[in-house]
Amino acid sequence: MNVVTRFAPSPTGFLHIGGARTALFNWFFAKHHQGKFLLRIEDTDRERSTDVAVDAIFESLKWLDLDFDDKPVFQFERANRHAEIAHDLLKQGKAYYCYCSPEELEQMREEARQNGKPPRYSGFWRDRDPKLAPTNVKPVIRLKTPQTGELTIEDLVQGSVCVQNNQLDDLVLLRADGTPTYMLSVVVDDHDMNVTHIIRGDDHLTNAFRQIHIYHACGWDVPIFAHIPLIHGPDGAKLSKRHGALGTEAYRDMGFLPEAMCNYLIRLGWSHGDDEIMSREQIIQWFDTDAIGKSPARLDLAKLTHINAHYLRETSNQRLLDLSREFLTTKLSRQLTTTEETRLLRGMNGLKQRAKTLIELADAAIFYCVLPQLDDKAIKFTTPEAKALIQAVVSNIEATTDFTESALENLVRQVAEQTNQKLGNIAQPLRVALTGSTISPSIFEIMDVLEKEETLNRLKAFIK
């Protein structure tokens, strides 16, 4: 079988984290089986669908590096094709016109409730003579759903799931205004796109039974289903904005790397032994539906941040500079100078060891561009004693011609010996003088990156 998966978001808002994970599952499954990954924009809800949301979906997929194999399909553009199928089923006697008014439908539902049955359409027009139809009502087209027997789905994640056909009513295929319903559009599009595997959230599991009946009525092969559990919040409740159910672009703006996001999301509900950090190539090699769990996964921002810190350390210095440039220029309210970029690139090794996000990286790196104001902890080191020690360091730096890290460390140690001080008593005032903070990479690395002239300028400014 030539595997074909699809991701089918609705452009009514941002691509949230659950949708991003669904896209990843489909993409990696297709790649694992040397198949195709397709994109369909389900924009039939014209009132809520927006071009901004469509652009956000494309941008998010691009950020996650999820390429699709053919041109994206826009569902609304295929409305005529969907309607054509509904009318074909009507001609074959597998569908029928229903003339019930909204009031009559509500009355049917209310009677069903009173009788302890699910509120649904009763099938009133299923076998009635169309000649009895009212002339002032535009009908819908409904599918003749089997009324006896049962339907079983062999789901790749949920296992064998069965429903009695008499629990399903005759669903609407075409509305009274001639527009197709979601159920019909999805089935027709999946068939025409040759989709073989439908991987989606388990909130669509009940839809699958209705959609299979459409497949059967059309005489089409039914795709293989894999309904994955939804993502829950840390408290086990359904994921919401208060848990961090933001758009993927929000996580990008929070300073997360796309490869860290992919690694984290693919592990939400799927596992490969005890492996936590996985390369893209490894995931492609390992990913399949048999390792997807049935229980909802829980969003854990601390775990995502931990994984992101790992990828930051593994990322090249030049790429980190490129990715953090936007955050830095925002903080500076200007573009970086050539000198600043050179410093940042040289100092990136020390900076990325401590940072967990690109924002933290930019915060830690800002002193290479401008000396920030001393924070409350740093001010404590601006004592006359500290300034005297810094002055001793300045005198020794001015006399030296070797400005390497090792030479600078030896120089400061000599000052410590000459002044009968512990190294830490000199190192911390030096750190404050050079960075404005009590936390930073190695002070000797910092001096090497800043070079002699800038180092002396900052130390002398601190003394004054």
N, C-alpha and C positions, 0 to 999 in steps of 0.2 A: 504493500500500500504506500502510495506517495502521500505523506502526511502534509496536511494543510490546516493551520490554525488561524484564528483571527482574533483581533482585539476590537471591540465595538463600543466605544464610549459615546455618551450623549453629551453634546456641547452646551450644557446648561449651566456650567460652572467650571471651576478648576479641576484638573486631574488630581483627585485626592490619592492618598497613600495606598488605599485598598485597590483602586483602579490601576495604579502603577504596578503593584504586585501581580495583579491579574495579567497585565501586559507582559511582565517578566516571565511568568510561568508559561504563557503561550509562546513567547519568543524562544526561551531555552528548550522547551519541548520540541519545537519545530527544528531548531538547530541540532539537537541531540539525534533526531531521526532523519537528518539531512533533508528536511522538508521546507515548506514555505510558511512565512508569517505575513498575514495580510492585515490591513487596517480598514475599518469601516466606521464612518462617522454617522451615528444614528440621530439625524437632525430632523426627524419628522415632527417633533414638538416645535412648531414654528414660533410660538409666542415666547418660549424660553430659550431657544437655541440662538447663540450669538456668534458673530465672527471673532470676537475677542476670545471666547471660550475655545473655538476651533484652533485659533493661533496658539493658545496656551497648551492645548493637547499636543500639537506638533512640536512646540518648543520643549515640552517636558520629555517627550519621546526622544528628541534629539539630544537633550542633556543626558538622558540615561543610555544613549548610544544604542537605541533599539530601532534598527532600520527595518522597513517593510519591503516586501519583494515586488509588489506591483503598485500601480497608482492607487491611492486611497479611493474607496467607494463612498459616495455621499447618498445616504438612503433616500432622502427626499426626492432626488433626481430620478429615482426608479419607481415612483408612485404608479405610473402607468403600467409598468410590468407587474406590480403587485396586484393592481386592480384586474388586469388581464387574467391572472390565475384564479381570482375569486369568481369571475364570470365563467371561466372554464369549468370550475367545480359546480357552478349553478347549472350549466348546460348538461353536465353528466348526472345530475340528480344527487350530487354529494353535498350540496348546499341549497339554501332556500331563502326566499324573501321573508323577512319578519316585519310586521307593521305595528308592533306594539308601541304605544306612546310611553314616555317616561313615567307618567302616572300609573299606567297599567303595570309596568315593570316593577315599580316600587310596591304596588299592591301585591304582586306575586311574591316578592321578597318578604314582605310583612307576613303573609299567610304561611310561608315556609318557616319563618321564625316562630310563629305561634304553634306550629305543629312539631317544633323541635328539630327542624331540618335546616341545612345550610341555606342562607338566603341567595337564591339564584333564579334564573329564567326557567320557566316551566316547560318550554317547548311548545307553546300554544300554537304557533304558526307552522310547526314542523310538517304536519300532514294535512293541513287545511287547504281547501280549494282556493287558489289565488283569486278566483272570481269573487270571493267574499271580501277581498281587500278593500279598505276605504280608499276613496279617490283623493282625499286631501292629505294623505300621509306619505312621506317619502320613506321607503323601507330600507332596512339594513340587510346585508347578506350574512347569514349564519351558517356555520359548518354543521353537518349532520354527524354529531359525535356518536360513536357506538354506545348503546344503552345497556348492553349486557357484557358479561365477561370482565376481564381485568387486564391491566397494562403493566408490564414490568420493565424497569430500566436497569440494565447492568452497568452501573456507574463505576468508573475507574477509581473513584475515591470513596463514595458512599456505599458501594457494594450493590446488592440487589434490593431495589426499592419498588414496591408494588402499590397500585391504586385501583380501586373498583371503578369501572367506567361509569356506573350510575351515579358516581360522586361528582362527575364533570358535566356541566351544562353545555349547550350548543353555543360556542363562542362566536362573537362577531368577527367577520373577516373584513367587511367593507361597511363603513359608516353610511349614514343616510345622505351625507354630502358627497359621497363617492370616494372619500379618503380611506386608505387601508389602515388597519390596526397594527399595533406593534407586533402582535403574534404572527400575523400573516407576513409582514415585511421581513421579519427576522428569518423565517423559514425560507422564503423565496430567495433572499440574498445569500444565505448560507448555502443553499443548493446551487445557485448560479455561480458562486465563488468557489465551488468544489471543496467546501470545508469538510474535512474528515473528522476533526476532533474539536469539540466545543468545551473549552476550559473556562469556567466562570464561577462567580460566587454561588454558594448554596442557597442564597435567597431566590435564585432562579429555578430551583429544583421543581417546584410545583408547575412552573411555566413549561418545563420540559415535557410533561405528560400531554398538555394541550398541543404543544408544537409537534409532537410525534404523531398525533392524530391528523394534523395537516399533512405531514410527510406521507402518511399512509394513504390519505385521500388522493394525493397527487401522484401516488405510485413511485415515489422517490426513495432512494436509500437514506436511512437515518444515520446521522453522524454518531460518533462515539462521544458520550458525555463524561465530563469530570467536573463535579461540583465541589469547589474548595470551600472550606469553612471561612467565615469572615474574620477580620481582625477585630479584636476587642481591646478596650483600654486596660491599663494596669490593674484596675479594680474588677475586671471581668465583665463590666457592662459594655453594651454596644458602643463601638468607637464613635466619638463625637469630637467637636472642635475643642472642647475642654481637655480632651486627652492628647491633642496634637494632630487631629485629623485635618491637616492643612494640605494645600496643594503642593505638588512636588517642587514648584518654583519657590515656595516659601522655605523649604529645606535647603535649597540652593542658596537662597539669600541669608540663611542662618549659618552658612559657611561649611556645609557638608559636601564632600566630594561625590561625584556620581558613582564611582566604582564602589565606594563604601556603602552608598545607598542601595545599590544593586545587591551587594553581598549581604547586607542586613535583611532586605526585603525577601530575598530568595530563601532565607533561612526562617522566615516567619511561616511556619506550617510545613516546611520540608526540611529534611536533614540528610546528611551523609555521614553516618557514624558520629564521631565526636568532632569532626572537622568544623571549625568556625570561620576561619579566614580562607577564602577560596578564590582562586583566579577565575577569570571569565572562561578560560579554556577548560579548567577543571569542572566548572559547573556544566558546561556544554557536554562534557564527557559523562558526567554522573547523573544529570537531572532526568528524572522520569516520574510518572504519577504514583508508582507503587510506594514511594517514600513520603507521600503527602499524608499528614495525619487528619483524623476526622474531627479533632477538637479545635475550637477557635484559638488562633494565636493571639498573644498579648503584646501590644506595642510597648516597647521599653526604650525610651530615649537615652537612658544611661548606657545601654548596650550599644545603641547606634553610635553614640559619641565615642565609646571605647573603640569600636571598629574604625571609626573615622580617624582617630588618633593614630592607629596603626598605619592606615593608608597615607596619612600625612608624612609620617616618617619615611615611608617607602617611595614617595613621589620625588621626582627630580626637582632640584632647586629652581631651575628655570621655569618649570611649569607652575610651581608654587608661587613664584613671583608674578607670573602672568595671571594666575587665578586670584591672587590677593591684591592685585593692582587696583581694582575697582574699590575695594574696601579702604585701601590706603588713601587713594585720591579723594574719597568721600570725607575721610577724617581730616585731610589736609586742606580740603577745598581748593585743590590745585593739582596739576600733573606732577609726576615725579621728575626730578632732574636726572641727568645722566650719572652724576656722582652718587646720588641716592640709590639709583638702580644698581650701580656697581657695588655699593656697600651692602645692600639687601641681598644681592646674589651671593656675595662672599660670606655674609653672616647667616645665611639660611640654614646651614647645617645645625648651628646651635639653637636657632629659633624653633625649628620644627620638632625638636625633641620634646618640648614641653607643651606645645599647642595641641588642642583637641579639635578645633575648628579653624576655618580660614579667618574668621573674625578674631579669634584669640591670637592667631598668628599675626594678623595686622596690628592688633593692640600691642603685642610684644615687640613688634618690629618698628613701631613709630619713632622710637628714639634714634634710629639710624638716620631719620629724615629731619627731625627737629627735637631739641631737648625739651621734654615735657615738664610741666610744673611738678615740683616735689609733692608726693602724697604725704599723708599724716605720718606714716611709718618712716619715710625717708627724712623728714624734717628733723627727727630725733638725732640724726647723725651730723647735723650742721653745727657741732660744738667747736670751740676754739682748739680743743685737743685734736679733734678729727682734722681740722684745717691745717694744723701744724704737721700732721702726718702726711697729708696730701702734698704740702709744700716740699717735704723731704723727697717724696716720689717725683715731683716735678723737677727738682734739681738734678736727680739722677737720670731722668728721661732726657733732659736737655743735654746731658753730657754723653749720652750713649749714641752709638751709630747702628747698633743691632736692634731692630724693632720687630723681632719675631716673637711669637707666643712664648716659646721656651726662654728666650732672653729676658722678656718682660717679667715672667714669673720669677726668675732668678733675681732680677733687679728689685722687685717688691719684697722678696724674702730677705734680701740684704738690708733693705730699709727696716724691716721688722727686727732684725738682729741688732742693727745700729741703735734703734730706739727702745730696745727691750720690750717689744710688743709681740703679741701673738699675731699670726698672719691674718686671722679673721678680723682683728681690730683695725687693720688697714684695708682689707679687702672690701668690707661693707661700705665704708665711706667712699672708697673708690667707685664702687658700683653705683651709689647714689649720685656721685658727681658726674658720672658718664651717662647714666640712663634715667635719673630722676626717680628710680624705684629701688626697692630692696630685693627684687627678684629679677633675674636676667640670666642669660647664658654666661659662660666663663668671662670674667673681666679681662683676662689676657687675650682671649679671642676677640672681645669687643675692641680693645685697644689696637689690636692688629688690623681689624676691619676699618676702624676709624682713621688709622694711620697717625703718624706722629703729630702733625700740625693740629688736626682737629682734636686729638686727645689732649694736647697741652692747652688748647683754647678752652675746653670744657673744664679741665681741672683748675685752671686759673680763674675762670668765671665762678666756680664753686667757692674758691678761697675768698674772692671779693664779696 
